[in-house]
Amino acid sequence: MSDTVSSNEDNLVLTTSDNPYNPKTNYDEWKQWDEDNGYYTESYVARMLDMEEEFEVDDELKLKTLLEKVYHDILEHNILGVYILI
């Protein structure tokens, strides 16, 4: 697993190192575990996206670029030391 953003990788997903579920293959279990343990990773990412410039939801490339920036920012400031990209 990598803790850096690579624009060559598709479908990067932010998760925590202690979550036993893979959000790509076991999303429901991953999300339930994430929220049960107080991370609320999706909400965190959404709040960070809200701080970014306005973008059209149907602009997929811009959304992907903004998500990569948000993931990079979260990893850079990883205060809890638990966030990783998979």
N, C-alpha and C positions, 0 to 999 in steps of 0.2 A: 504494500500500500504506500501511496505517496502523500507527502504533506505539502506538495507544491502544485501549482496550477500549470498544466501544460495545454496549450491551445490545440495541440494535435490530438488530444484524447477527446472522444465523444462521450456524452452522458456522464460526466463527472458528477458525483453525488457527495454532499457533505454529510458526515455522520460522526459519531463519537467512537473512540477506540474501545470503549467498554460495552458497546451495544452488541449483543451476540447475533443480531439479525442483520442481514444484508438488505438495505432498502430497495435494491434493484430486483431482488428475487422474493423477498418476504416483507413487502411494504407494510401491510397491516400490522404484523407482529413488530416490525421495526418501529413504526410510529407509536404503537401502544407502549412499548418499552421505553422509548425516548421520552414520552410525556409522563409516564409513571415515575421516571427518574428525574423529572424536573428540568430537562434540557429544552424542550420545545424548539428543536432545531429548525423546523420549517417556519415557525413564527419568527424566530431570530433572523433567518434569511429574508423573510418578507419585510421585516422592519428595516433591515439594511437596504433592501431594494427601494423602499419608500424614500430613503434618504438620497437616492441617486436621482439623476435628471428624469424628467418625464419621458416615457417611451410608449409607443403603440404596442398593445398586446400581440398584434399579429405580425410584428417585426421580429421574427424568430432569431435572426442573426444578432440584432441588437440586444435582445433578451439574453441570449447565450453569452455575449460579451459582458453584459452587466453582471450576470450570475458569476462568471469567472472572476470578475473584479471583486464582487462581494465575498466569494469564497476565499480569495487571496487576502482580503482585508481581515476576515475572521481568523484565518490561519496565522496571519502576521501578528495579531493581537491576542491570540489564543490564551486568554487569561487563565482559563481552567486547565489548559494543557491537554484537552481531550479530543479536540476536533481534528479530523483527518478527511482526506478525499479518497474515494474508491471509484 
